[in-house]
Amino acid sequence: TGTPRPAGGRVSATGPLDSVPLLGRSDTMSSRRSIGSMDAARGELGFDAEIGAVAAGRDINVGFVTGVIARDRISTLERVLWRSLRGNMFLNYVDIDEPINDPRQEEPVYKSAFIVFAHGETLRDRATKIAESLGATLYHVDASAEQRQEELIDTMSRLDDLYQILENNRVARINELTAVSEQVNTWFTVVRKEKAIYHVLNLFNYDTNRNSLIAEGWCATNDIPAIQSALHLATEDAGSNVPTVLQELRTTKEPPTFVRTNRFTEGFQNIVDAYGVPKAGEVNPGLFTVITFPFLFALMFGDLGHGFLMTLCAALLCYFEKRLSWMAKDESLRMFYSGRYIVLLMGIFSMFTGFLYNDIFSRAMAVFASGWRWPDDAGGEGVVVEATKLAHTYPIGIDPAWHHASNSLLFTNSYKMKMSIVLGVIHMTLGICLQVPNALHFKKRINILHVFVPQIIFLFSIFGYLVFAIILKWSTDWYARDASGELTHISPPSLLNMLIYMFLRPGSVNESERMFSGQAALQTLLLLVALVCVPWMLLVKPLILRQEHNKIVSEGYGRISSHMRVSTEADGMAGAVIVAEQEEMQADDFDFAEIMINQTIHTIEFCLNSISNTASYLRLWALSLAHAQLSEVLWSMIFLPTLKMSGSFQPVAIMFGFAVWFILTFGILIGMEGLSAFLHALRLHWVEFNNKFYDGTGVKFEPFSFRTVLDEAEEQAQ
């Protein structure tokens, strides 16, 4: 209604005194009134405190004060006015329902509108001061009813105009923000791209003499023609007469590593990069991980049924990968989406090994004719019967007859344990052999003769011989009989005892443990060769490096630092300057003691790890056994009893049992067991395989890419 200012009014008894309305909406207020001592004078003077009227014929001089005050102070105002004016006043107030934003306070305040009638100017001034001291805001209200009505109409009209303006502004603001929201993502993208471009341009060097920008960076060698073509097109589009020059530099700095991947190989390369990024030119284990990782996983997870379910889930992820691309943005689902092709291969390999194990949900498959025949008379309960060996052999995998035998666990344990050792030695041998291409690339041929050769001989002298003994034991018929019916061989020897006594009692083999003639002499020779390889790995390489260093020093050669500036003006490209600064090569830093300590550590580590790593591959047998037994337990204790039930409830029991069995199979055997096998396969690659040849000390090549910039900005926004 205007700027608040203390004011009052005065009315005369010659005309009616109307009630004084406040400038506001009456439907938002609840009325409450308090009456002073003038209420007692209502009968004598004919004054109506409710409507503010005065009886005709009596002259009085009544003034009033109007305003608003905090609701919690209205009672204080009433008491103070009563005592200060000695009861010669009339107070009426109404509570305002909606809170008011008071600029003097941070939060909205509930207030009340009041009017005080007092007789005479002195009492009115005193009431004004009291109200102001209590924080009230006073407003001027005209004493004339007609004037008040006109002001009310004018004020309400102005309020309606303001409401209309605010509504129009709100609609316009919504329309504007809606239009902006459709373009804001594009604006953010453009700004981020331009910011990234200027950030890279700030890394350029400015040549003031030739008024040009010079930059040095890394790019893939195969992409140089594409980069030159892009620069040529950019020069033409800009309409510039000055060409852009791209010159390949030769430097001693170690370049970053760039590995080209696709959707299929990206997941396997991420497994390798989690261990360490390969150096430029170093053998990348990711190529071999594509096959070895799912294969080792399948050895622990081998089941045709479980592998099929895993393959089905991964195939759906691969087929609908575009629709399911939102999973890549979810932190909990990103791992499964990015590794969908890894899971696909793991499922396919698990189906293959499950076919070899002859396992489908812990049940056997009689795909071919069994090589054993059970007797027709199986006997009673608790009677042990023996199967008869037939002339033919089950062509692929384990014979299904073993699944029904009481000694099947003994057979599968022995088979899978020896298989784990054989595959583990082959896997470690591959890792050691990969030292050769590394040595050839980095021109360290000394590592071939004095690191690779003694290591492979040491490994084959002990564990290569163990693999030979395993294969020999598998291929020998220890229960064959001659024409007279006597056994042609002794009982099968214990290979664990053979390996232990090879070190404890070299040169002697118990007759009951002998596998072939000359075994004792061969074991002694292999043991001596393994012992010779230890000082070979320990001393030869450091001594040769010391000899070469002393020869260089004695001939007076030394290393020099270099600083090179390359400038080209060929092909008519005047003004193009390229500067390359090579690192200053450090002074002679040959330290024989450091080389000797490093070689000692590597020698001890290899000798001990050859034993521990070989034993570590036994996890292939342990997890395969656990997976098969847990699958057997779920089948025999949850689903199989429902198949043996009888009665009308059997169909319901079968449905319920199948549902529980399927949920537990999918949650425990595929989910938890699959994750466990994945982690163990990961350990076998990182520890047992990579440490044989892989340093992983490179730096990943991260080229300038708008997609990378936008992805990082999106992650920060989340």
Salt bridges, closest charged atoms under 4 A:
ASP39 OD1 - ARG42 NH2 3.44
GLU50 OE1 - ARG33 NE 3.16
ASP95 OD1 - ARG32 NH2 3.99
ASP102 OD1 - ARG104 NE 3.50
ASP102 OD2 - LYS111 NZ 3.12
GLU121 OE1 - ARG124 NH2 2.53
ASP125 OD1 - ARG124 NH2 3.61
ASP160 OD1 - ARG25 NH2 3.54
GLU167 OE2 - ARG170 NH2 2.61
ASP223 OD1 - ARG260 NH2 2.92
GLU236 OE2 - HIS232 NE2 2.70
GLU248 OE2 - ARG250 NH1 3.53
ASP303 OD1 - HIS306 ND1 3.82
GLU321 OE2 - ARG263 NH1 2.14
GLU321 OE1 - ARG340 NH2 2.91
ASP359 OD1 - HIS403 NE2 3.71
GLU511 OE1 - ARG514 NE 3.44
GLU569 OE2 - ARG210 NH1 3.58
ASP588 OD2 - HIS549 NE2 3.84
GLU632 OE1 - ARG363 NH2 2.94
GLU673 OE1 - HIS627 ND1 3.87
GLU688 OE2 - ARG683 NH2 2.92
ASP695 OD2 - LYS279 NZ 3.74
GLU714 OE2 - LYS329 NZ 3.79
